């Protein structure tokens, strides 16, 4: 039988692993988005793609 301390340690470890994985996934997503925007800015020679993206996201 597993004692409550072991359950607690397993749950904390699982929670921390979940936080790390979710942070990594969001980091990859936003890095790809930033790379696409940078490429579009270089191709057009302006910052217009950044402004359009800001308007679309509502920030």
N, CA, C and O atoms as CSV, one atom per row, in Angstrom:
chain,resi,resn,atom,element,x,y,z
A,1,UNK,N,N,0.847,-1.177,0.000
A,1,UNK,CA,C,0.000,0.000,0.000
A,1,UNK,C,C,0.890,1.236,0.000
A,1,UNK,O,O,1.894,1.303,0.709
A,2,UNK,N,N,0.494,2.218,-0.817
A,2,UNK,CA,C,1.267,3.455,-0.904
A,2,UNK,C,C,0.747,4.435,0.137
A,2,UNK,O,O,-0.461,4.635,0.268
A,3,UNK,N,N,1.656,5.032,0.862
A,3,UNK,CA,C,1.239,5.970,1.906
A,3,UNK,C,C,0.881,7.324,1.279
A,3,UNK,O,O,1.254,7.585,0.136
A,4,UNK,N,N,0.170,8.180,2.002
A,4,UNK,CA,C,-0.280,9.473,1.468
A,4,UNK,C,C,0.868,10.395,1.029
A,4,UNK,O,O,0.699,11.205,0.117
A,5,UNK,N,N,2.006,10.272,1.662
A,5,UNK,CA,C,3.152,11.109,1.282
A,5,UNK,C,C,3.607,10.782,-0.139
A,5,UNK,O,O,3.959,11.679,-0.904
A,6,UNK,N,N,3.598,9.516,-0.482
A,6,UNK,CA,C,3.978,9.122,-1.838
A,6,UNK,C,C,2.980,9.653,-2.863
A,6,UNK,O,O,3.379,10.113,-3.934
A,7,UNK,N,N,1.677,9.594,-2.542
A,7,UNK,CA,C,0.668,10.161,-3.433
A,7,UNK,C,C,0.901,11.654,-3.629
A,7,UNK,O,O,0.797,12.164,-4.744
A,8,UNK,N,N,1.212,12.339,-2.558
A,8,UNK,CA,C,1.463,13.776,-2.620
A,8,UNK,C,C,2.680,14.080,-3.496
A,8,UNK,O,O,2.630,14.987,-4.327
A,9,UNK,N,N,3.748,13.347,-3.321
A,9,UNK,CA,C,4.953,13.584,-4.115
A,9,UNK,C,C,4.715,13.273,-5.600
A,9,UNK,O,O,5.206,13.992,-6.471
A,10,UNK,N,N,3.971,12.213,-5.883
A,10,UNK,CA,C,3.659,11.868,-7.271
A,10,UNK,C,C,2.789,12.952,-7.896
A,10,UNK,O,O,3.009,13.331,-9.046
A,11,UNK,N,N,1.800,13.458,-7.150
A,11,UNK,CA,C,0.918,14.494,-7.701
A,11,UNK,C,C,1.662,15.804,-7.922
A,11,UNK,O,O,1.409,16.487,-8.914
A,12,UNK,N,N,2.565,16.167,-7.034
A,12,UNK,CA,C,3.362,17.388,-7.217
A,12,UNK,C,C,4.278,17.247,-8.420
A,12,UNK,O,O,4.423,18.184,-9.205
A,13,UNK,N,N,4.893,16.093,-8.569
A,13,UNK,CA,C,5.772,15.857,-9.711
A,13,UNK,C,C,4.994,15.913,-11.020
A,13,UNK,O,O,5.465,16.501,-11.994
A,14,UNK,N,N,3.823,15.317,-11.055
A,14,UNK,CA,C,2.977,15.339,-12.248
A,14,UNK,C,C,2.537,16.757,-12.578
A,14,UNK,O,O,2.536,17.150,-13.744
A,15,UNK,N,N,2.167,17.522,-11.569
A,15,UNK,CA,C,1.757,18.905,-11.769
A,15,UNK,C,C,2.897,19.744,-12.344
A,15,UNK,O,O,2.689,20.507,-13.287
A,16,UNK,N,N,4.088,19.607,-11.790
A,16,UNK,CA,C,5.247,20.362,-12.284
A,16,UNK,C,C,5.597,19.955,-13.715
A,16,UNK,O,O,5.935,20.809,-14.535
A,17,UNK,N,N,5.520,18.680,-14.016
A,17,UNK,CA,C,5.786,18.218,-15.379
A,17,UNK,C,C,4.762,18.806,-16.342
A,17,UNK,O,O,5.123,19.213,-17.447
A,18,UNK,N,N,3.510,18.857,-15.952
A,18,UNK,CA,C,2.467,19.455,-16.786
A,18,UNK,C,C,2.709,20.929,-17.040
A,18,UNK,O,O,2.506,21.413,-18.153
A,19,UNK,N,N,3.143,21.646,-16.011
A,19,UNK,CA,C,3.466,23.061,-16.188
A,19,UNK,C,C,4.615,23.249,-17.168
A,19,UNK,O,O,4.560,24.128,-18.028
A,20,UNK,N,N,5.645,22.439,-17.045
A,20,UNK,CA,C,6.793,22.549,-17.948
A,20,UNK,C,C,6.402,22.241,-19.393
A,20,UNK,O,O,6.830,22.936,-20.314
A,21,UNK,N,N,5.601,21.217,-19.589
A,21,UNK,CA,C,5.187,20.838,-20.939
A,21,UNK,C,C,4.309,21.926,-21.556
A,21,UNK,O,O,4.491,22.275,-22.722
A,22,UNK,N,N,3.367,22.463,-20.794
A,22,UNK,CA,C,2.491,23.505,-21.337
A,22,UNK,C,C,3.276,24.773,-21.651
A,22,UNK,O,O,2.994,25.435,-22.649
A,23,UNK,N,N,4.247,25.121,-20.828
A,23,UNK,CA,C,5.084,26.287,-21.110
A,23,UNK,C,C,5.884,26.069,-22.389
A,23,UNK,O,O,6.008,26.983,-23.205
A,24,UNK,N,N,6.419,24.890,-22.566
A,24,UNK,CA,C,7.213,24.591,-23.765
A,24,UNK,C,C,6.354,24.630,-25.023
A,24,UNK,O,O,6.800,25.136,-26.053
A,25,UNK,N,N,5.138,24.108,-24.961
A,25,UNK,CA,C,4.245,24.122,-26.119
A,25,UNK,C,C,3.882,25.553,-26.494
A,25,UNK,O,O,3.903,25.909,-27.672
A,26,UNK,N,N,3.551,26.375,-25.505
A,26,UNK,CA,C,3.204,27.760,-25.819
A,26,UNK,C,C,4.411,28.535,-26.328
A,26,UNK,O,O,4.267,29.402,-27.190
A,27,UNK,N,N,5.583,28.241,-25.813
A,27,UNK,CA,C,6.810,28.892,-26.276
A,27,UNK,C,C,7.069,28.573,-27.750
A,27,UNK,O,O,7.393,29.464,-28.535
A,28,UNK,N,N,6.926,27.320,-28.114
A,28,UNK,CA,C,7.124,26.911,-29.511
A,28,UNK,C,C,6.092,27.590,-30.408
A,28,UNK,O,O,6.434,28.062,-31.492
A,29,UNK,N,N,4.833,27.646,-29.969
A,29,UNK,CA,C,3.770,28.267,-30.769
A,29,UNK,C,C,4.095,29.737,-31.039
A,29,UNK,O,O,4.013,30.187,-32.182
A,30,UNK,N,N,4.460,30.486,-30.000
A,30,UNK,CA,C,4.702,31.910,-30.183
A,30,UNK,C,C,6.008,32.188,-30.914
A,30,UNK,O,O,6.118,33.205,-31.598
A,31,UNK,N,N,6.991,31.319,-30.789
A,31,UNK,CA,C,8.219,31.488,-31.573
A,31,UNK,C,C,7.945,31.297,-33.063
A,31,UNK,O,O,8.477,32.030,-33.895
A,32,UNK,N,N,7.120,30.318,-33.392
A,32,UNK,CA,C,6.752,30.104,-34.803
A,32,UNK,C,C,5.953,31.279,-35.336
A,32,UNK,O,O,6.162,31.713,-36.469
A,33,UNK,N,N,5.044,31.793,-34.530
A,33,UNK,CA,C,4.243,32.946,-34.943
A,33,UNK,C,C,5.134,34.162,-35.169
A,33,UNK,O,O,4.962,34.879,-36.154
A,34,UNK,N,N,6.079,34.400,-34.273
A,34,UNK,CA,C,6.994,35.522,-34.416
A,34,UNK,C,C,7.883,35.355,-35.642
A,34,UNK,O,O,8.176,36.332,-36.331
A,35,UNK,N,N,8.312,34.137,-35.919
A,35,UNK,CA,C,9.139,33.879,-37.102
A,35,UNK,C,C,8.365,34.165,-38.381
A,35,UNK,O,O,8.899,34.769,-39.311
A,36,UNK,N,N,7.100,33.731,-38.430
A,36,UNK,CA,C,6.275,34.027,-39.616
A,36,UNK,C,C,6.107,35.523,-39.810
A,36,UNK,O,O,6.212,36.024,-40.930
A,37,UNK,N,N,5.844,36.248,-38.709
A,37,UNK,CA,C,5.694,37.695,-38.815
A,37,UNK,C,C,6.989,38.358,-39.269
A,37,UNK,O,O,6.964,39.273,-40.092
A,38,UNK,N,N,8.107,37.906,-38.744
A,38,UNK,CA,C,9.396,38.492,-39.134
A,38,UNK,C,C,9.681,38.254,-40.619
A,38,UNK,O,O,10.165,39.149,-41.312
A,39,UNK,N,N,9.382,37.057,-41.100
A,39,UNK,CA,C,9.588,36.773,-42.527
A,39,UNK,C,C,8.705,37.652,-43.395
A,39,UNK,O,O,9.152,38.173,-44.417
A,40,UNK,N,N,7.435,37.822,-42.985
A,40,UNK,CA,C,6.542,38.680,-43.759
A,40,UNK,C,C,7.014,40.127,-43.741
A,40,UNK,O,O,6.904,40.824,-44.749
A,41,UNK,N,N,7.536,40.584,-42.614
A,41,UNK,CA,C,8.046,41.957,-42.529
A,41,UNK,C,C,9.264,42.140,-43.426
A,41,UNK,O,O,9.397,43.174,-44.081
A,42,UNK,N,N,10.141,41.164,-43.465
A,42,UNK,CA,C,11.328,41.260,-44.317
A,42,UNK,C,C,10.922,41.234,-45.781
A,42,UNK,O,O,11.468,41.990,-46.585
A,43,UNK,N,N,9.975,40.381,-46.140
A,43,UNK,CA,C,9.536,40.284,-47.537
A,43,UNK,C,C,8.850,41.558,-48.011
A,43,UNK,O,O,9.055,41.982,-49.148
A,44,UNK,N,N,8.035,42.176,-47.151
A,44,UNK,CA,C,7.328,43.385,-47.561
A,44,UNK,C,C,8.153,44.645,-47.344
A,44,UNK,O,O,7.908,45.659,-47.999
A,45,UNK,N,N,9.108,44.603,-46.454
A,45,UNK,CA,C,9.947,45.761,-46.169
A,45,UNK,C,C,9.301,46.766,-45.230
A,45,UNK,O,O,9.813,47.873,-45.066
A,46,UNK,N,N,8.185,46.398,-44.612
A,46,UNK,CA,C,7.503,47.287,-43.674
A,46,UNK,C,C,7.108,46.508,-42.426
A,46,UNK,O,O,7.306,45.296,-42.340
A,47,UNK,N,N,6.545,47.234,-41.462
A,47,UNK,CA,C,6.043,46.568,-40.255
A,47,UNK,C,C,4.535,46.367,-40.334
A,47,UNK,O,O,3.900,46.068,-39.323
A,48,UNK,N,N,3.957,46.526,-41.512
A,48,UNK,CA,C,2.512,46.392,-41.686
A,48,UNK,C,C,1.973,45.035,-41.224
A,48,UNK,O,O,0.909,45.000,-40.605
A,49,UNK,N,N,2.661,43.910,-41.497
A,49,UNK,CA,C,2.127,42.628,-41.005
A,49,UNK,C,C,1.986,42.574,-39.485
A,49,UNK,O,O,1.068,41.937,-38.970
A,50,UNK,N,N,2.876,43.230,-38.777
A,50,UNK,CA,C,2.785,43.254,-37.313
A,50,UNK,C,C,1.556,44.039,-36.880
A,50,UNK,O,O,0.831,43.622,-35.976
A,51,UNK,N,N,1.322,45.183,-37.533
A,51,UNK,CA,C,0.167,46.003,-37.184
A,51,UNK,C,C,-1.142,45.282,-37.499
A,51,UNK,O,O,-2.099,45.369,-36.730
A,52,UNK,N,N,-1.188,44.569,-38.626
A,52,UNK,CA,C,-2.382,43.807,-38.981
A,52,UNK,C,C,-2.633,42.703,-37.962
A,52,UNK,O,O,-3.774,42.474,-37.563
A,53,UNK,N,N,-1.591,42.028,-37.546
A,53,UNK,CA,C,-1.745,40.959,-36.554
A,53,UNK,C,C,-2.211,41.518,-35.221
A,53,UNK,O,O,-3.022,40.889,-34.541
A,54,UNK,N,N,-1.717,42.682,-34.837
A,54,UNK,CA,C,-2.167,43.303,-33.591
A,54,UNK,C,C,-3.644,43.662,-33.652
A,54,UNK,O,O,-4.362,43.504,-32.664
A,55,UNK,N,N,-4.103,44.143,-34.804
A,55,UNK,CA,C,-5.521,44.467,-34.946
A,55,UNK,C,C,-6.387,43.209,-34.915
A,55,UNK,O,O,-7.474,43.214,-34.337
A,56,UNK,N,N,-5.901,42.129,-35.541
A,56,UNK,CA,C,-6.675,40.885,-35.582
A,56,UNK,C,C,-6.815,40.253,-34.207
A,56,UNK,O,O,-7.873,39.718,-33.874
A,57,UNK,N,N,-5.767,40.308,-33.413
A,57,UNK,CA,C,-5.827,39.694,-32.086
A,57,UNK,C,C,-6.491,40.596,-31.061
A,57,UNK,O,O,-6.860,40.132,-29.982
A,58,UNK,N,N,-6.650,41.881,-31.378
A,58,UNK,CA,C,-7.332,42.797,-30.472
A,58,UNK,C,C,-6.494,43.237,-29.305
A,58,UNK,O,O,-7.041,43.534,-28.243
A,59,UNK,N,N,-5.217,43.291,-29.452
A,59,UNK,CA,C,-4.352,43.741,-28.345
A,59,UNK,C,C,-3.924,45.159,-28.549
A,59,UNK,O,O,-3.195,45.709,-27.723
